[in-house]
Amino acid sequence: MSVASVPGRAWLSEQDCDLDAFRALIDRTTRLMDYPHAASVAENVLVYEGERLRAGGDRDALRAELVRAFADGPGIVVVRGAYPDPAVVDRVTAVFEALIAEQRASGATAGDHFAQPGANDRVWNALEKTALYDPEAFAGYYANDVLALVCSAWLGPGYQVTSQVNVVNPGGAGQTAHRDYHLGFLSNATAAAYPAHVHRLSPVLTLQGAVAHCDMPVESGPTLYLPYSQRYEPGYLAWRLPEFQAYFEAHHVQLPLAKGDAAFFNPALFHAAGTNRTADVRRTANLLQVSSAFGRAMETVDREAVANAVFPVLLGRAAEGAGEAWLENVIAASAEGYPFPTNLDSDPPVDGLAPPAQADVLRRAVREKWTPERLRAELRAGAERRES
């Protein structure tokens, strides 16, 4: 990823954080002509139409354009109509509401990384919880072609999807500006202990996304962004500093979203959820944090349980003639797509350099029409082989 490196520095410190250099780096204008697949530019942010992204064409050129947008461009893209069928979104919203009701009834309060606990309704590990609560709803939602396209463009195959529901209630305060996982969740002292090349590496291991589950006018507080801020190498040490917080407050942009729209952005982009200033909008978003096969995801997900839960849905849809892409998108969101780490004594590679990944087993089970009992046994045996 192209970032403004600090010359000759193997390690970074807060002393490298220069607001004038930051301002000069991000004072850029996004030109639509540089992104031929985009529909428009709004507030310096690239806007794509979901219908056009789903239409096909030169997929390699489209993926390359998305990579440029995340790495060297504004760092964020908005996809209008990423989820064109509101019924798909509404069914998953109903699951989210049920999970929130269960959480409230239990007396649990989910914390927030960058906002006061209790300001929002937050459901952690919503991916697993949704799959177990309503596998049909899960499959219909994560079969989305736009989601798969953007994730594969930035992260390649074997990516790991995690999901957190965030509902900012009327009057709910927003977040402070920040960068995200990995280094964004560390204190400045800890982040500074990592060499500069790790600061450059961290953003390419994760993709952030948010799907709007309701209409989000600006007054409801959709996410605030600072385009091009992902390009600033010392940014993981800068975002907490008062002068950078003040600059963000003065120069951020904010776009309204309609239900079914999605925003995807580089995790190094300075951003923050906004304050909900409405009296009646419960701003509901599915926050997606998608990790490279080579990175550590933020959340633990029982992907064995998810794969078992969605398998009957996959079998049924395959029998009904669902396309290969539909099945692959659901498998990618459900099962572990990378075979490592593993115990090579008990789980050695047989044909090639790697043993089969969990997703390979699920894919084979769909193709060969296994029974749910057989898949459950095979996945459990595979998990036991990977144990040390």
C-alpha positions in Angstrom: 0.0 0.0 0.0 1.3 3.4 -0.9 1.7 5.5 2.2 3.8 8.6 3.1 6.8 7.0 4.8 8.9 8.7 7.3 12.4 8.7 5.7 15.0 6.5 7.3 12.8 5.5 10.3 12.6 1.8 11.2 10.4 2.7 14.2 7.8 5.5 14.5 7.0 7.7 17.5 4.5 10.5 18.3 7.3 12.9 17.5 6.9 11.8 13.8 3.3 13.0 13.8 3.2 16.4 12.0 -0.2 18.0 11.3 1.1 20.1 8.5 2.5 17.0 6.7 -0.8 15.2 7.4 -2.8 18.1 6.0 -0.6 18.3 2.8 -1.0 14.6 2.2 -4.7 14.4 2.5 -5.6 17.6 0.7 -6.5 15.9 -2.5 -9.5 15.8 -4.8 -11.0 12.6 -6.0 -11.5 12.6 -9.8 -14.2 10.4 -11.3 -12.2 10.0 -14.5 -9.6 8.0 -12.5 -12.2 5.4 -11.5 -14.1 4.4 -14.6 -16.4 1.9 -12.8 -17.6 4.5 -10.2 -20.9 6.3 -10.8 -20.1 9.5 -9.0 -18.0 11.3 -6.4 -19.7 12.7 -3.3 -17.8 14.6 -0.6 -14.6 13.3 -2.1 -15.8 9.7 -1.7 -16.3 7.3 -4.6 -19.8 6.1 -5.1 -20.6 2.9 -7.0 -23.9 1.4 -8.1 -24.5 -2.1 -6.9 -26.3 -3.0 -10.1 -23.3 -2.2 -12.2 -20.9 -4.1 -10.0 -23.1 -7.2 -10.2 -23.3 -6.9 -14.0 -20.0 -8.6 -14.7 -17.5 -7.2 -17.2 -13.8 -7.1 -16.6 -13.6 -8.3 -12.9 -9.9 -8.0 -12.7 -10.0 -4.4 -13.8 -12.8 -3.7 -11.3 -10.9 -5.4 -8.4 -7.7 -3.4 -9.3 -9.7 -0.2 -9.3 -11.1 -1.0 -5.8 -7.6 -1.7 -4.5 -6.4 1.7 -5.8 -9.4 3.3 -4.2 -8.6 1.8 -0.8 -4.8 2.1 -0.9 -4.0 5.4 -2.7 -7.4 6.9 -3.3 -9.9 8.2 -0.8 -9.7 5.0 1.2 -13.5 4.5 1.2 -16.2 3.5 -1.3 -19.9 3.6 -1.0 -22.0 1.1 -2.9 -25.6 2.2 -3.5 -28.0 -0.8 -3.6 -25.4 -3.2 -2.5 -28.3 -5.2 -1.1 -31.0 -4.6 -3.7 -33.7 -6.7 -2.1 -35.0 -5.0 1.1 -36.6 -8.3 2.2 -33.1 -9.9 2.6 -32.0 -7.0 4.8 -35.2 -6.9 6.8 -35.1 -10.6 7.6 -31.6 -10.2 9.1 -32.7 -7.0 10.9 -35.4 -9.1 12.6 -32.7 -11.5 13.7 -30.6 -8.6 15.1 -33.6 -7.2 17.0 -34.3 -10.6 18.5 -30.6 -11.0 19.6 -30.7 -7.5 21.1 -33.9 -8.3 23.0 -32.3 -11.5 24.4 -29.2 -9.6 25.4 -31.3 -6.9 27.2 -33.4 -9.6 28.9 -30.2 -11.2 30.2 -29.0 -7.9 31.7 -25.9 -7.9 29.6 -24.5 -4.6 28.3 -22.2 -4.8 25.3 -19.3 -2.4 25.4 -18.1 -0.2 22.5 -14.4 0.3 21.6 -14.8 4.1 21.0 -18.1 5.1 22.6 -19.5 5.0 26.1 -21.0 1.6 27.1 -24.8 1.7 26.9 -24.9 4.5 24.3 -25.6 2.0 21.6 -27.1 -1.5 21.3 -24.2 -3.7 20.3 -24.2 -7.4 19.4 -20.7 -9.0 19.2 -20.1 -12.0 17.0 -23.4 -11.4 15.1 -22.1 -13.6 12.2 -22.2 -16.8 14.3 -25.3 -15.8 16.2 -27.2 -15.0 13.0 -26.2 -18.3 11.4 -27.4 -20.3 14.4 -30.6 -18.3 14.8 -31.8 -18.3 11.2 -29.5 -20.1 8.7 -31.8 -19.3 5.8 -31.5 -15.6 6.5 -27.8 -15.9 7.0 -27.3 -17.6 3.7 -29.4 -15.2 1.7 -27.5 -12.3 3.2 -24.0 -13.5 2.9 -24.5 -14.8 -0.7 -24.2 -11.2 -1.7 -22.0 -10.7 -4.8 -20.9 -7.2 -4.0 -19.6 -8.2 -0.5 -17.7 -11.1 -2.1 -16.3 -8.9 -4.8 -15.0 -6.2 -2.5 -13.6 -8.6 0.1 -11.7 -10.7 -2.5 -10.4 -7.5 -4.2 -8.7 -6.2 -1.0 -7.9 -9.5 0.8 -7.8 -12.3 -1.8 -9.3 -15.8 -1.2 -9.8 -17.4 2.2 -10.9 -14.2 3.9 -12.7 -14.4 7.3 -15.9 -12.4 7.8 -16.9 -11.2 11.3 -19.9 -9.1 12.0 -21.0 -6.8 14.8 -24.4 -5.2 15.0 -24.4 -1.5 16.1 -27.6 0.3 16.8 -27.2 4.0 17.8 -30.4 5.0 19.4 -31.9 8.5 19.2 -29.7 10.9 21.1 -26.9 8.3 21.2 -23.5 10.0 21.2 -21.0 9.2 18.5 -17.5 7.9 18.7 -14.2 9.7 18.7 -12.1 9.6 15.6 -9.9 6.5 15.3 -8.2 3.9 13.2 -9.2 0.3 13.5 -7.9 -3.2 14.1 -5.1 -4.3 14.3 -2.8 -1.5 15.5 -5.7 0.9 16.0 -6.8 -1.1 19.1 -3.4 -0.8 20.8 -2.1 2.0 23.0 0.4 4.4 21.4 3.1 2.9 23.5 2.4 -0.6 22.3 1.8 0.4 18.7 5.2 2.3 18.7 6.9 -1.0 19.6 6.1 -2.4 16.2 8.4 -1.4 13.4 7.3 1.0 10.7 6.9 -1.7 8.1 4.2 -3.3 10.3 2.4 0.0 10.4 2.3 -0.2 6.7 1.3 -3.9 6.7 -1.6 -3.7 9.2 -4.2 -2.1 6.9 -3.9 -4.7 4.2 -4.8 -7.5 6.6 -8.4 -6.1 7.2 -11.3 -4.6 5.4 -13.9 -2.6 7.2 -17.5 -2.5 6.0 -21.0 -1.4 7.1 -24.3 -2.4 5.7 -27.2 0.1 6.3 -30.2 -1.7 7.8 -32.3 1.4 7.7 -32.3 4.7 6.0 -29.6 6.9 7.5 -30.0 10.6 6.9 -27.1 12.7 8.0 -28.8 13.8 11.2 -29.0 10.2 12.3 -25.2 10.1 12.5 -23.8 7.8 9.8 -20.1 7.3 9.9 -17.8 10.3 9.6 -14.7 9.8 7.3 -11.6 11.7 6.5 -10.7 10.7 2.9 -7.0 9.9 2.2 -6.1 9.8 5.9 -5.2 6.1 5.5 -2.1 7.2 3.6 -0.4 8.8 6.6 2.1 6.3 7.9 2.3 7.5 11.6 -1.5 7.6 11.7 -1.8 4.9 14.3 0.2 7.1 16.7 -1.5 10.3 15.5 -5.2 9.7 15.8 -5.4 10.2 19.6 -3.4 13.5 19.6 -5.6 16.5 20.2 -4.6 18.4 17.1 -5.4 15.5 14.9 -8.8 15.0 16.6 -9.5 18.7 16.1 -8.6 18.5 12.4 -10.9 15.5 12.0 -13.8 17.4 13.6 -13.3 20.3 11.3 -12.7 18.4 8.0 -14.5 15.1 8.1 -17.2 14.2 5.5 -20.4 12.3 6.1 -22.8 10.6 3.5 -26.4 9.6 4.0 -27.1 6.0 3.3 -30.3 4.2 2.3 -31.3 0.8 3.5 -29.2 -1.8 1.6 -26.4 0.6 0.8 -22.9 -0.4 2.0 -19.7 1.4 2.8 -16.3 -0.3 2.7 -13.1 1.3 3.8 -9.4 0.9 4.6 -9.1 0.3 8.4 -6.4 2.9 8.6 -8.9 5.6 7.5 -9.7 8.1 10.3 -13.4 7.6 11.0 -16.0 7.7 13.7 -19.7 6.9 14.1 -21.7 10.1 14.3 -24.1 11.3 17.0 -27.8 10.4 16.3 -29.6 13.7 16.5 -33.0 12.4 15.5 -35.9 11.7 17.7 -37.1 8.5 16.0 -34.3 6.8 13.9 -32.6 3.8 15.5 -29.6 3.8 13.2 -28.9 0.2 12.6 -25.8 -1.1 10.8 -24.1 -4.4 10.4 -20.4 -3.7 10.9 -18.3 -6.1 8.9 -14.7 -6.6 9.8 -13.1 -8.9 7.2 -9.7 -10.4 7.7 -7.1 -11.7 5.4 -6.4 -15.5 5.6 -2.9 -14.5 6.8 -4.1 -12.2 9.6 -5.7 -12.7 13.0 -9.4 -11.8 13.1 -10.6 -9.7 16.0 -13.4 -12.1 17.1 -13.4 -15.8 17.6 -16.1 -17.4 15.6 -17.2 -21.1 15.9 -17.0 -21.7 12.2 -17.6 -25.4 12.7 -21.0 -24.5 14.2 -21.8 -22.0 11.5 -20.9 -24.5 8.7 -23.1 -27.2 10.2 -26.0 -24.7 10.6 -25.9 -23.4 7.0 -25.2 -26.8 5.4 -28.9 -27.9 5.0 -29.6 -24.5 3.4 -26.7 -25.0 1.0 -27.9 -28.5 0.1 -31.4 -27.2 -0.5 -30.4 -24.2 -2.6 -28.0 -26.4 -4.7 -30.8 -28.8 -5.4 -33.0 -25.9 -6.5 -30.3 -24.8 -9.0 -28.5 -22.0 -7.1 -25.4 -20.8 -9.0 -21.9 -21.7 -8.1 -21.1 -18.1 -7.1 -24.1 -18.0 -4.7 -22.9 -21.2 -2.9 -19.2 -20.0 -2.9 -20.1 -16.7 -1.4 -22.0 -18.3 1.5 -19.2 -20.9 2.1 -16.6 -18.0 2.2 -18.6 -16.2 4.9 -19.2 -19.4 6.9 -16.2 -21.8 7.0 -12.5 -21.3 7.6 -11.0 -21.0 4.2 -7.3 -21.4 5.2 -5.9 -24.7 6.5 -3.3 -23.2 8.8 -2.3 -23.3 11.7 -2.6 -27.0 12.1 -0.9 -30.0 13.7 1.1 -31.4 10.8 1.8 -34.7 12.7 -1.9 -35.5 12.8 -3.1 -33.4 9.9 -0.4 -33.7 7.2 -0.8 -32.5 3.6 -1.9 -35.4 1.4 -2.3 -34.0 -2.1 -0.1 -31.0 -2.3 1.5 -28.7 0.3 -1.5 -28.2 2.6 -4.3 -30.3 4.1 -7.9 -29.4 3.2 -9.4 -26.3 4.8 -12.8 -26.4 6.5 -14.3 -24.7 3.5 -12.9 -27.4 1.3 -14.7 -30.0 3.4 -18.0 -28.0 3.3 -17.6 -27.5 -0.5 -17.1 -31.2 -1.0 -20.1 -32.0 1.2 -22.4 -29.9 -0.9 -21.0 -31.3 -4.1 -21.4 -34.9 -3.0 -24.7 -34.4 -1.1 -23.5 -35.6 2.3 -25.9 -36.0 5.1 -25.7 -33.4 7.9 -24.5 -36.1 10.2 -21.5 -37.0 8.0 -20.5 -33.4 7.7 -20.7 -32.9 11.4 -18.5 -35.9 12.0 -15.9 -34.9 9.3 -15.7 -31.3 10.6 -15.2 -32.5 14.2 -12.5 -35.0 13.1 -10.8 -32.2 11.2 -10.8 -30.0 14.2 -9.4 -32.7 16.4 -6.6 -33.4 13.9 -5.6 -29.7 14.1 -5.2 -29.8 17.8 -1.7 -30.1 19.3 
